[in-house]
Amino acid sequence: MGSMEASTAPENGTAAAAAAAAGGGGASTACNGSGAAATNGGGGVERRLRSSAASASWASHLPLEVGTRVMCRWRDGKLHPVKVIERRKSSISSSPADYEYYVHYTEFNRRLDEWVKLEQLDLETVETDVDEKVEDKATSLKMTRHQKRKIDETHVEQGHEELDAASLREHEEFTKVKNIAKIELGRYEIDTWYFSPFPPEYNDSPKLFFCEFCLNFMKRKEQLQRHMKKCDLKHPPGDEIYRNGTLSMFEVDGKKNKVYGQNLCYLAKLFLDHKTLYYDVDLFLFYVLCECDDRGCHMVGYFSKEKHSEESYNLACILTLPPYQRKGYGKFLIAFSYELSKKEGKVGTPERPLSDLGLLSYRGYWTRVLLEILKKHKSNISIKELSDMTAIKADDILSTLQSLDLIQYRKGQHVICADPKVLDRHLKAAGRGGLEVDVGKLIWTPYKEQG
């Protein structure tokens, strides 16, 4: 789902904490330098003089220009290469040193971009990126950036396959600075990852407070506290279609619950870089997964799907909120979407493009489901039969098996080559399957059959 964007830049709380840590590290380094000078005679003094001279030289270039490349001390205490994306004054002082810089760590995904203070930057490593536009133009003629980066959970930016080079640059320009640094949702305070096009009046808010049940958002904690006294909801609006122990799934119709659907999209966009935000949520169903206790049903993640999809999409967006990641909920949401497809008597596939984490999750799911069947199935089985059994689209089955080198093309048709030892090796590499969907607990009528 997709986006209207306008960017401003409140301070990132994580950056402030990192700056404080970096400040401490800098003091420690200075002490060590003095110690070295006392031990080694004049060598340490000469090094410090050279360092001071370099810093003085770069002081004349402050504030740093947008596009400058420099080394920056990250939260791990180590220096990493960054590019300056934006800058702002940190006080009313007119000193060129009183600036904060919004930086992109070139080794990492954009979700780690943050505001940093000058003392976190190693000015001796400054490079002014004067030829960037020329370089980008030449590079874009060869391949787009997502093609140049290796698919990796931490270091990749995937999910822009539908954008050409010019559109990708425009997207990144509009969304380059996170407008909301943190949110509070239930008992969690969460650092955001990406820009989300909240209404302009919220763009000066370093932190937003969400009602975890209706997803209304406010600028101040006091507003949330007043709201919670009046809010009657203790779970997402809509129908509970699945309950297994403390785990529950609600189906929310975007047409019947428009404000909730829009607020869910605003929230999700803070953690999804690749999606565009549509304000017309009438066309979508939202499946909200919750952990339930005596206080209510607390959202851990969701997926959405179009009510009518000509392309057989059974999922549009998928998100597990950061506090609940690595607990198997993402795999559960994917498996749930396919169980709905089975109930509909259709094959399904996720809407493209997939995010970097989405692609990894789907490849893992497809691999586990298909290999488990191949392991149990002793006789020959066709791709169509696999598709009928799993509701996975034939193209996804084919690409998954090809990536595992389990398929060959013989005499005009694809043949699956399933050696048991190879299957076991791939299953082990795919990892555990996560939470299982108990189909017996699913009480659901497909949308086309409702009303």
C-alpha positions in Angstrom: 0.0 0.0 0.0 1.7 3.5 -1.1 2.3 7.3 -0.4 2.0 11.1 -0.3 5.1 12.4 1.2 6.5 15.6 2.7 9.6 15.5 4.8 10.7 17.3 8.0 13.1 16.1 10.6 12.5 15.7 14.3 15.4 14.4 16.4 16.0 10.7 16.7 16.3 9.6 20.3 18.6 6.8 19.3 21.0 9.3 17.8 21.0 11.3 20.9 21.9 8.3 23.0 24.6 7.3 20.5 26.0 10.9 20.7 26.2 10.7 24.5 28.0 7.4 24.2 30.3 8.7 21.5 31.1 11.8 23.7 32.3 9.4 26.5 34.4 7.4 24.0 36.0 10.6 22.8 37.0 11.6 26.3 38.5 8.2 26.9 40.5 8.4 23.7 41.9 11.8 24.6 43.1 10.4 28.0 44.8 7.5 26.2 46.5 9.9 23.8 47.9 11.8 26.7 49.2 8.7 28.2 50.9 7.7 25.0 52.6 11.0 24.8 54.0 10.7 28.3 55.3 7.2 27.5 56.6 7.8 24.0 58.1 11.2 24.2 57.2 13.8 21.6 55.5 11.4 19.1 52.1 11.6 20.7 52.3 15.4 20.9 53.2 15.6 17.2 50.2 13.3 16.3 47.9 15.5 18.4 49.2 18.6 16.8 48.6 17.1 13.3 45.1 16.1 14.4 44.4 19.6 15.8 45.7 21.1 12.6 43.4 18.9 10.5 40.4 19.7 12.7 41.2 23.4 12.4 41.4 23.1 8.7 38.0 21.4 8.5 36.6 23.8 11.0 36.7 26.4 8.2 34.4 24.2 6.2 31.8 23.8 8.8 28.9 23.3 8.7 29.4 20.2 6.5 27.6 20.2 3.2 24.8 17.7 2.3 26.5 14.9 0.3 29.7 15.0 2.4 31.1 11.5 3.2 32.8 11.0 6.6 33.4 8.4 9.2 30.9 8.4 12.1 30.9 6.6 15.5 27.9 4.3 15.7 26.2 2.7 18.6 28.7 -0.2 18.6 31.4 2.3 19.4 33.2 1.8 16.1 33.6 4.2 13.2 31.5 3.5 10.1 31.3 5.4 6.7 28.3 7.7 6.4 26.9 10.2 3.9 25.3 13.4 5.1 21.7 13.5 4.0 20.5 16.6 5.8 21.6 19.1 8.4 20.0 21.4 10.9 21.0 23.9 13.6 21.0 22.3 17.0 20.7 25.6 18.9 20.0 29.3 18.3 23.8 29.9 18.3 25.3 31.1 15.0 28.4 29.0 15.4 29.0 26.7 12.3 29.8 23.9 14.8 26.3 24.0 16.3 24.8 21.7 13.6 23.3 18.2 13.8 23.6 15.9 10.7 21.2 13.3 9.4 23.4 10.5 8.1 23.1 7.3 6.1 25.4 4.5 7.1 26.5 3.3 3.7 27.1 -0.2 4.9 23.6 -0.6 6.3 19.9 -0.4 5.4 18.2 3.0 5.5 16.3 2.0 8.5 19.4 2.8 10.6 19.7 6.4 9.3 19.8 8.9 12.2 20.6 12.4 13.5 24.1 12.7 15.0 26.1 15.4 16.6 29.3 16.9 15.3 31.5 15.1 18.0 30.4 11.7 16.6 32.1 12.6 13.2 35.8 12.1 12.5 36.5 15.3 10.6 39.9 14.0 9.4 38.1 11.6 7.2 35.8 14.1 5.4 35.3 13.7 1.7 33.1 16.1 -0.2 31.0 14.2 -2.7 31.2 16.8 -5.5 30.8 14.4 -8.4 27.9 12.3 -7.0 25.3 13.4 -9.6 27.6 12.6 -12.5 28.5 9.3 -10.9 24.9 8.4 -10.2 23.8 9.3 -13.7 26.5 7.0 -15.2 25.8 4.2 -12.8 22.0 4.3 -13.4 22.6 3.6 -17.0 24.1 0.3 -16.1 21.9 -0.9 -13.3 19.7 0.4 -10.5 21.0 0.3 -7.0 18.9 -2.6 -5.8 20.5 -4.7 -8.5 24.0 -3.9 -7.2 23.5 -4.9 -3.6 23.6 -8.4 -2.3 20.4 -9.8 -0.8 21.1 -9.7 2.9 18.8 -9.1 5.9 20.9 -6.3 7.4 22.8 -4.6 4.6 20.4 -4.6 1.7 17.7 -2.2 0.4 15.4 -4.3 -1.7 11.8 -3.8 -2.7 11.9 -1.1 -5.3 11.8 -3.3 -8.4 8.9 -1.4 -9.9 10.8 1.9 -9.8 13.2 3.1 -12.6 16.4 4.9 -11.5 14.8 8.4 -11.7 11.7 7.3 -9.7 13.9 5.6 -7.1 15.9 8.8 -6.6 12.7 10.8 -6.3 11.3 8.4 -3.8 14.5 8.6 -1.7 14.5 12.4 -1.9 11.0 12.7 -0.5 11.5 10.1 2.2 15.2 10.7 3.0 14.6 12.0 6.6 12.5 10.2 9.1 9.8 12.6 10.3 8.9 10.6 13.4 11.7 9.3 15.5 9.8 7.2 18.1 6.3 5.9 18.8 4.7 4.5 22.0 2.4 1.6 21.4 1.0 -0.2 24.4 3.9 -1.0 26.8 6.6 -0.5 24.1 8.5 2.5 23.0 9.8 1.8 19.5 12.4 3.5 17.3 11.0 4.0 13.8 12.8 2.9 10.7 11.5 5.0 7.8 9.5 8.1 6.8 5.7 7.9 7.0 3.4 10.6 5.5 1.5 11.6 8.6 -0.6 14.8 8.4 1.7 17.9 8.4 0.7 18.9 12.0 2.4 15.8 13.3 5.7 16.4 11.6 7.2 18.4 14.4 6.6 15.6 16.9 9.7 13.6 17.9 7.4 11.0 19.3 3.8 9.9 18.7 1.6 8.0 21.1 -0.8 5.4 19.7 -3.8 3.8 21.2 -3.0 0.2 20.8 -6.6 -0.8 20.2 -8.1 1.9 17.8 -4.7 3.1 16.6 -5.6 6.8 17.0 -2.3 8.8 17.5 -1.5 11.9 19.6 1.4 14.2 20.2 1.5 14.0 24.0 1.2 11.4 26.6 -1.5 13.3 28.5 -3.7 13.2 25.3 -3.3 9.4 25.1 -4.1 9.0 28.8 -7.3 11.0 28.4 -8.2 9.0 25.2 -7.7 5.7 27.0 -10.3 6.6 29.6 -12.9 7.0 26.8 -11.8 4.4 24.3 -14.2 1.4 24.5 -12.1 -1.0 22.3 -10.0 -3.7 23.8 -9.2 -5.4 20.5 -9.1 -4.4 16.8 -12.5 -3.5 15.3 -13.8 -6.3 13.1 -14.5 -10.1 13.4 -12.3 -12.5 15.4 -11.7 -15.3 12.9 -9.1 -17.3 14.8 -8.3 -18.0 18.5 -5.7 -20.5 19.7 -4.7 -20.1 23.3 -3.6 -16.5 23.7 -3.2 -15.9 19.9 -6.0 -14.3 18.0 -6.6 -13.0 14.5 -9.1 -10.3 13.6 -10.4 -9.5 10.1 -10.9 -5.7 9.7 -12.8 -4.4 6.6 -11.2 -1.2 5.4 -14.6 0.1 4.1 -16.3 -0.5 7.5 -13.4 0.7 9.6 -11.8 3.4 7.4 -10.0 5.4 10.1 -8.5 2.3 11.7 -7.3 1.1 8.3 -5.7 4.5 7.5 -4.0 4.7 10.9 -2.7 1.1 10.5 -1.1 2.2 7.2 0.5 5.2 8.8 1.9 3.0 11.5 3.1 0.3 9.1 4.8 2.8 6.8 7.2 3.7 9.7 8.7 0.2 9.3 8.2 -0.5 5.6 10.3 1.5 3.1 9.1 -0.2 -0.1 5.3 0.4 0.1 3.2 3.3 -1.1 0.4 4.4 1.1 -3.1 4.4 -0.3 -5.7 6.4 1.5 -8.5 4.5 -0.1 -8.5 1.5 2.2 -12.1 0.5 1.2 -10.6 -2.1 -1.2 -8.6 -3.9 1.4 -9.1 -6.4 4.2 -6.7 -6.3 7.2 -5.8 -9.3 9.2 -4.5 -8.2 12.6 -2.6 -10.7 14.8 -2.9 -10.2 18.5 -1.5 -11.5 21.8 -4.4 -11.6 24.3 -4.4 -11.2 28.1 -6.8 -9.8 30.7 -6.2 -6.3 29.5 -7.2 -6.9 25.9 -5.8 -8.1 22.5 -2.5 -6.4 21.7 -1.4 -6.1 18.1 1.9 -7.9 17.2 1.6 -7.6 13.4 -0.8 -7.8 10.4 -1.1 -8.5 6.8 -3.5 -6.9 4.3 -5.0 -8.2 1.0 -7.2 -6.8 -1.7 -10.8 -7.9 -1.6 -10.6 -8.6 -5.4 -7.3 -9.2 -7.0 -7.0 -10.0 -10.7 -3.3 -11.1 -10.2 -4.2 -13.7 -7.5 -2.5 -11.7 -4.8 -3.3 -13.1 -1.4 -1.2 -10.5 0.5 -0.5 -6.8 -0.1 1.4 -5.7 3.0 2.9 -7.7 5.9 4.5 -6.4 9.1 5.6 -7.8 12.4 6.2 -4.9 14.8 9.8 -4.7 16.0 9.2 -5.8 19.6 7.6 -9.0 18.4 10.1 -9.9 15.6 12.1 -13.2 15.7 9.3 -15.0 17.5 7.8 -16.8 14.5 4.9 -14.3 13.9 6.0 -13.3 10.4 6.0 -17.0 9.3 2.6 -17.4 11.0 1.2 -14.5 9.0 2.4 -15.9 5.7 1.1 -19.4 6.5 -2.3 -17.8 7.5 -2.6 -16.0 4.2 -2.2 -19.4 2.4 -4.7 -21.1 4.6 -7.2 -18.4 3.6 -6.3 -19.1 -0.1 -7.0 -22.8 0.5 -10.4 -21.9 2.0 -11.1 -19.8 -1.1 -10.1 -22.7 -3.4 -7.4 -20.5 -5.1 -3.6 -20.3 -5.5 -2.0 -17.2 -4.1 1.1 -15.1 -4.2 2.3 -12.0 -2.4 2.0 -8.6 -4.1 5.3 -7.4 -5.6 7.6 -5.8 -4.8 8.6 -7.6 -1.6 10.7 -5.9 1.0 14.1 -7.3 1.9 12.8 -9.0 5.0 9.6 -10.1 3.2 11.6 -11.8 0.5 13.6 -13.7 3.0 10.5 -14.7 5.0 8.7 -16.0 1.9 11.6 -17.9 0.5 12.0 -19.6 3.9 8.3 -20.4 4.0 8.1 -21.8 0.5 11.3 -23.8 1.1 10.0 -25.4 4.2 6.5 -26.2 2.9 7.7 -27.7 -0.4 10.6 -29.7 1.0 8.4 -31.2 3.7 6.0 -32.5 1.1 8.8 -33.8 -1.2 10.4 -35.6 1.8 7.2 -37.4 2.6 6.1 -38.0 -1.1 7.9 -41.1 -2.4 6.6 -41.1 -6.0 7.0 -38.4 -8.7 5.0 -35.2 -8.1 4.4 -32.3 -10.5 4.6 -28.6 -9.9 0.9 -28.3 -10.5 0.2 -31.0 -7.8 2.4 -29.1 -5.4 0.5 -25.9 -6.2 -2.9 -27.6 -5.6 -1.7 -29.0 -2.3 -0.2 -25.8 -0.9 -2.0 -22.9 -2.7 1.4 -21.6 -3.6 1.5 -20.2 -7.2 3.4 -22.4 -9.7 5.9 -19.6 -10.5 6.9 -19.3 -6.9 7.3 -23.0 -6.6 9.5 -23.1 -9.7 11.7 -20.2 -8.6 12.1 -21.7 -5.1 13.1 -25.1 -6.4 15.4 -23.6 -9.0 17.2 -21.6 -6.3 17.8 -24.8 -4.4 19.0 -26.7 -7.6 16.2 -29.2 -7.1 14.8 -28.9 -10.6 15.9 -29.8 -14.1 14.5 -29.3 -17.6 14.2 -32.5 -19.5 12.4 -33.3 -22.7 10.4 -30.0 -22.6 9.3 -30.2 -19.0 10.5 -29.4 -15.5 11.5 -32.4 -13.4 12.0 -32.3 -9.7 15.2 -34.0 -8.4 14.7 -34.7 -4.7 17.5 -36.6 -3.2 16.6 -37.2 0.5 20.1 -36.1 1.8 19.9 -32.9 -0.2 16.4 -32.2 1.1 17.5 -32.7 4.7 20.4 -30.3 4.2 18.1 -27.6 2.7 15.5 -28.1 5.4 18.2 -27.6 8.1 19.4 -24.4 6.4 15.8 -23.1 6.1 15.4 -23.1 9.9 12.4 -23.9 12.0 8.9 -23.2 10.7 7.7 -21.0 13.6 4.1 -21.0 15.0 1.7 -23.3 13.2 -1.8 -22.4 12.1 -4.4 -24.8 13.6 -6.9 -24.8 10.7 -9.5 -26.3 13.0 -9.5 -23.0 15.0 -10.1 -20.9 11.8 -13.7 -19.8 11.5 -13.9 -17.7 8.3 -16.1 -17.0 5.3 -14.4 -15.7 2.1 -15.3 -12.1 1.4 -17.0 -12.9 -1.9 -19.4 -15.1 0.0 -20.1 -12.6 2.8 -23.4 -10.7 2.7 
